[in-house]
């Protein structure tokens, strides 16, 4: 009996360990795709990645399956996986979804969070990010945007909105990063986010939501204007 229990426990631990390793590899691949270290059209080879991440091919294969579900890779029979190319129609639809859901989350976060929650971000998106952008440190600004996004979603406390946003997160992050890197976009985005944060600090939920929607619509307009460069 003890042997059976021990074997069952060992099996569960092994499966749990493989699941954790798959999540780690998945996170790395998502980051590499979002940062364009693996640009669209790149062939992904199980064996090479297994060596790179010091793991098994089955772990890499599981990660490929999840990436395929998220629309980040296409798997071709007997040819492995390829980083998916961005479809303009799908990208514009993602912006439309983000406008509704992130606007709603901004509204709810303004209501739920203590007003002083936003003091740190007002300072961050004020002189700190203004200087960073002026110095060409766009990556710092992109990191600040991501930190603010997580804070707002956390305070919105809406499981369904969070789940829907998570489904489009990887592609949204990829496009958002490319748009932000366009000359002049970061400066405009910073000013708009600062105005939104001031509305949040004042408890003006409707105004904050409207500004968030304007930010996303503005980014979409830049994307349309520079579509050939971004996609």
SVG drawing of the C-alpha trace seen along z (x, -y; Angstrom):
<svg xmlns="http://www.w3.org/2000/svg" viewBox="-19 -67 40 69">
<polyline fill="none" stroke="black" stroke-width="0.4" points="0.0,0.0 2.8,-2.4 4.6,-1.7 1.4,-2.5 0.9,-5.8 4.6,-6.7 4.4,-6.0 1.2,-8.1 2.8,-10.9 5.9,-10.8 3.7,-10.8 1.8,-13.9 5.0,-15.7 6.5,-14.9 3.4,-16.2 3.4,-19.3 7.1,-19.8 6.5,-19.5 3.5,-21.9 5.7,-24.5 8.5,-24.0 6.0,-24.4 4.8,-27.7 8.3,-28.9 9.2,-28.1 5.9,-29.6 6.6,-32.8 10.0,-33.1 8.7,-32.4 5.8,-34.9 8.3,-37.6 10.7,-36.8 7.8,-37.1 6.5,-40.3 9.9,-41.9 10.4,-40.9 13.4,-38.7 11.4,-36.1 9.8,-38.1 6.9,-36.9 7.8,-34.0 10.5,-32.6 10.7,-28.8 10.7,-27.4 12.4,-24.0 11.5,-21.8 14.9,-20.3 16.8,-23.6 14.5,-25.2 14.7,-22.2 18.5,-22.5 18.2,-26.3 15.9,-26.0 17.5,-22.8 14.2,-20.9 12.4,-18.1 10.9,-18.3 7.5,-17.4 7.6,-20.6 8.4,-22.7 5.7,-20.9 3.1,-21.8 4.2,-25.4 3.8,-25.4 0.2,-24.2 -0.6,-27.0 1.0,-29.6 -1.0,-28.3 -4.2,-28.7 -3.2,-32.3 -2.7,-32.9 1.1,-33.6 2.3,-30.6 1.1,-28.4 2.0,-24.7 2.6,-23.0 2.5,-19.2 6.1,-17.7 7.5,-21.3 7.3,-22.4 6.0,-25.8 6.3,-29.3 5.7,-32.7 2.4,-34.0 2.2,-37.1 -0.1,-39.8 -3.4,-40.1 -4.4,-43.8 -8.1,-43.0 -7.5,-41.1 -5.2,-43.8 -7.9,-46.5 -10.5,-44.2 -8.1,-43.8 -8.0,-47.6 -11.8,-47.8 -12.0,-45.1 -9.3,-46.9 -11.1,-50.2 -14.3,-48.7 -12.7,-46.5 -9.8,-48.7 -12.1,-51.7 -14.5,-49.8 -11.6,-48.6 -10.3,-52.2 -13.8,-53.3 -14.1,-50.6 -10.5,-51.0 -11.2,-54.7 -14.2,-53.8 -12.5,-50.9 -9.0,-52.3 -8.2,-54.8 -7.5,-58.1 -3.9,-58.2 -3.2,-55.0 -2.6,-57.1 -0.2,-59.6 2.8,-57.4 1.7,-57.0 1.0,-60.7 4.6,-61.4 5.9,-58.6 4.1,-59.8 5.0,-63.3 8.6,-64.5 10.1,-61.0 8.7,-59.6 9.0,-63.0 12.7,-62.9 13.0,-59.3 11.3,-59.8 13.4,-63.0 16.5,-60.9 15.3,-58.2 14.6,-55.6 11.4,-54.4 11.8,-51.0 11.4,-52.5 8.2,-54.2 6.9,-50.9 7.6,-49.2 5.8,-52.0 2.7,-51.5 2.7,-47.8 3.0,-48.4 0.0,-50.9 -2.0,-48.4 -1.6,-45.7 -2.5,-48.1 -5.7,-49.2 -6.8,-45.6 -6.1,-44.6 -8.2,-47.4 -11.0,-46.9 -11.4,-43.4 -13.4,-42.1 -12.6,-38.4 -14.4,-38.2 -12.7,-41.4 -9.4,-40.2 -9.8,-36.8 -10.8,-38.4 -7.9,-40.9 -5.5,-38.0 -6.6,-36.2 -5.5,-39.2 -2.7,-40.3 0.3,-38.9 -0.8,-40.4 -1.9,-43.6 1.5,-44.0 3.3,-43.3 1.4,-46.0 1.4,-48.5 5.2,-48.2 5.6,-48.8 3.3,-51.8 4.9,-53.3 8.3,-53.1 7.1,-55.3 8.7,-58.7 6.7,-61.1 4.1,-58.6 5.5,-58.1 5.4,-61.8 1.8,-62.1 0.8,-58.9 2.5,-60.1 0.5,-63.3 -2.8,-61.5 -2.0,-59.0 -1.1,-61.7 -4.5,-63.4 -6.3,-60.1 -4.5,-59.6 -5.4,-63.0 -9.1,-62.2 -8.6,-58.9 -7.0,-60.7 -10.0,-63.1 -12.4,-60.2 -13.8,-61.2 -14.5,-57.7 -16.4,-58.6 -13.8,-61.2 -11.0,-58.6 -12.8,-56.0 -13.3,-58.4 -9.6,-59.4 -8.5,-55.7 -10.7,-55.1 -9.2,-58.2 -5.7,-56.8 -6.5,-53.5 -8.3,-55.2 -5.3,-57.5 -2.9,-54.6 -5.1,-52.9 -5.0,-56.0 -1.2,-55.9 -1.2,-52.3 -3.4,-52.9 -1.1,-55.8 2.1,-53.7 0.6,-50.2 3.3,-49.3 6.0,-50.0 4.4,-48.5 3.0,-45.3"/>
</svg>
